[in-house]
Amino acid sequence: MTVRRGMVALGDSITRGRGGAPALGVHPQSWAQWVAEALGLPFSNLAVDGAQAGDVVRGQLPRLAGPYDLATLYVGANDARGVAFDAVAFARDVEEIAAALRPQATRVLVLTVPLDLGRPRAGADVVAANAALRALGEDVCALDDFGGARWLLPDAVHPTSPGMVEIANRALAALGEDARVDGDERRDRPARARYALWYARLQLRDRRRRLQERT
């Protein structure tokens, strides 16, 4: 009998996946939870809202309790959006994370950060963060081109519930797995119309937020 030791996920709110609203009929949950379910693995989600790479080192690595079949790391969005982003410190922190995961997991999967991140946009700092993540030498799930109204909320940071499914399927593909997630997304015209109205309201709210931040 093959013993499945489980999957552990490290990261920020994108991986924690708490809250959120169903969109187009898709149940809201973390992309990592979708992956664990698709692979039939017990799941430990150590991600914390707002976490940066240094927070993962200090707060999440001590909670590891491997060995695991799979460990995932999705971090960098909060780092790259910060006004004091330090590419050297970020690279050092993610290498420390990867070094801690390697002896605890059979496989380590690292996800990159969407290039069109944040409103206002994070810009070149995302490129530096992704370079550090790719330099780890682990399996990589590329999210550089991830974006758009179907997959990201108007803040261009947090995925919609269909976006979580898309990330999960990209992660499974990056692992070379045949399993795929079906979130039962609705594509009929009434559902799309309701989604467009809901999204427009969120866009208006986000524009107000940005205006308040500027003033």
C-alpha positions in Angstrom: 0.0 0.0 0.0 1.3 3.5 -0.9 1.2 5.8 2.1 0.2 9.4 1.1 1.8 11.7 3.5 0.1 14.8 2.4 0.6 18.3 1.0 1.6 21.5 2.8 1.1 25.0 1.4 3.0 28.1 2.5 2.3 31.6 1.5 -0.1 34.5 1.9 -3.9 35.2 1.6 -3.9 34.0 -2.0 -3.0 30.5 -0.7 -4.9 30.7 2.6 -8.1 31.3 0.5 -10.4 32.3 3.3 -13.5 34.3 2.6 -14.4 35.5 -0.9 -17.6 35.1 -2.8 -18.6 32.4 -5.3 -18.3 33.7 -8.9 -19.9 32.0 -11.9 -21.1 29.3 -9.6 -17.6 28.2 -8.5 -17.2 27.4 -4.8 -14.6 29.8 -3.3 -11.6 28.0 -1.8 -7.8 28.1 -2.0 -6.2 26.9 -5.2 -4.0 24.7 -2.9 -7.1 23.0 -1.5 -8.2 22.3 -5.0 -4.8 20.8 -5.8 -4.8 18.6 -2.7 -8.3 17.3 -3.5 -7.4 16.5 -7.1 -4.3 14.5 -5.9 -6.2 12.8 -3.0 -3.7 14.2 -0.5 -4.2 15.2 3.2 -3.7 18.9 3.3 -2.1 21.4 5.7 -2.5 25.1 4.9 0.1 27.2 6.8 -0.4 30.3 4.7 -1.2 33.6 6.5 -3.0 36.7 5.2 -0.6 39.5 4.4 2.5 37.3 4.7 5.8 38.3 3.0 8.7 36.0 2.5 10.3 37.0 5.8 7.0 36.2 7.6 7.0 32.7 6.0 10.5 32.1 7.4 9.6 33.3 10.9 6.0 32.1 11.2 5.4 29.2 8.8 8.6 27.2 8.6 8.6 26.4 12.3 5.1 24.8 11.8 6.3 22.3 9.3 5.7 18.7 10.3 6.9 16.6 7.4 7.6 14.5 5.6 5.2 15.5 2.9 4.5 14.3 -0.6 4.3 17.8 -1.9 5.1 21.3 -0.6 4.0 24.5 -2.4 5.2 28.1 -2.0 3.3 31.0 -3.4 4.8 34.2 -2.0 6.0 37.5 -3.3 2.9 39.5 -4.1 3.0 41.4 -0.8 6.7 41.8 -1.0 6.7 43.3 -4.5 3.8 45.6 -3.7 5.6 47.0 -0.7 7.2 50.4 -0.8 10.4 49.0 0.7 10.9 45.9 -1.5 14.5 44.6 -1.2 15.2 42.1 -4.0 18.4 40.8 -2.2 16.5 40.2 1.1 13.6 38.5 -0.8 16.0 36.2 -2.6 17.7 35.3 0.7 14.4 34.6 2.4 12.9 32.4 -0.4 16.2 30.4 -0.6 15.9 29.8 3.2 12.3 28.6 2.7 13.2 26.3 -0.1 16.2 24.9 1.8 13.8 24.1 4.7 11.2 22.4 2.4 13.6 20.2 0.4 14.3 17.7 3.2 10.7 17.7 4.3 8.9 17.1 0.9 9.3 14.7 -2.0 8.5 17.5 -4.3 8.5 21.3 -4.0 6.4 23.5 -6.3 7.1 27.3 -6.5 4.6 29.6 -8.1 5.6 32.9 -9.7 3.8 36.2 -9.3 1.6 37.7 -12.0 3.5 40.5 -13.8 0.4 42.8 -14.0 0.2 42.8 -10.2 -1.7 45.4 -8.1 -3.5 48.7 -8.6 -1.4 50.8 -8.8 0.9 48.3 -10.5 3.9 46.8 -8.7 6.0 47.1 -11.8 9.6 45.9 -12.0 9.7 44.6 -8.5 7.6 41.6 -9.7 10.2 40.8 -12.3 12.9 40.7 -9.6 10.8 38.6 -7.3 10.0 36.1 -10.1 13.7 35.8 -11.0 14.5 34.9 -7.3 11.7 32.3 -7.3 12.9 30.7 -10.5 16.5 30.7 -9.3 15.5 28.2 -6.5 15.6 25.4 -9.1 12.4 23.8 -7.9 9.4 22.9 -10.1 7.8 26.1 -11.2 4.2 27.0 -11.9 4.3 30.1 -14.0 1.6 32.7 -13.3 3.4 35.6 -15.1 0.5 36.0 -17.6 -2.2 35.4 -15.0 -4.8 38.1 -15.0 -8.1 39.6 -16.3 -11.6 40.0 -15.0 -12.4 36.4 -15.1 -9.5 35.3 -12.9 -8.6 38.3 -10.8 -10.5 40.8 -8.7 -10.2 44.5 -9.6 -7.3 44.9 -7.1 -5.3 42.7 -9.5 -4.0 40.7 -6.6 -6.6 38.3 -5.3 -8.1 35.6 -7.5 -11.7 35.1 -8.1 -13.1 31.6 -7.4 -12.7 30.6 -11.1 -9.2 32.1 -10.8 -8.4 29.8 -8.0 -9.4 26.9 -10.2 -7.2 28.1 -13.0 -4.2 28.4 -10.6 -4.9 24.9 -9.4 -4.9 23.5 -12.9 -1.7 25.3 -13.8 -0.1 23.9 -10.7 -1.2 20.3 -11.6 0.1 20.8 -15.1 3.5 22.0 -13.7 3.7 18.9 -11.6 3.0 16.7 -14.7 -0.2 15.4 -13.2 -3.1 14.2 -15.4 -5.7 15.3 -12.7 -7.6 18.5 -13.4 -10.0 20.6 -11.3 -13.6 21.2 -12.6 -15.2 24.0 -10.6 -18.5 23.6 -12.4 -18.2 27.2 -13.7 -21.4 28.5 -15.3 -21.0 29.9 -18.8 -24.6 30.7 -19.6 -25.6 34.2 -20.6 -27.5 35.1 -17.4 -24.6 34.0 -15.2 -22.2 36.0 -17.2 -24.4 39.1 -17.0 -24.7 38.8 -13.2 -20.9 38.4 -13.0 -20.3 41.5 -15.1 -22.6 43.6 -12.9 -21.0 42.2 -9.7 -17.5 42.9 -11.1 -18.4 46.4 -12.2 -19.5 47.2 -8.6 -16.2 45.9 -7.3 -14.2 48.0 -9.8 -16.0 51.1 -8.6 -15.2 50.3 -5.0 -11.6 49.7 -5.9 -11.3 53.0 -7.8 -12.7 54.8 -4.7 -10.0 53.0 -2.6 -7.2 54.2 -4.9 -8.5 57.7 -4.9 -8.6 57.8 -1.1 -5.0 56.4 -1.0 -3.8 59.1 -3.4 -5.5 61.9 -1.4 
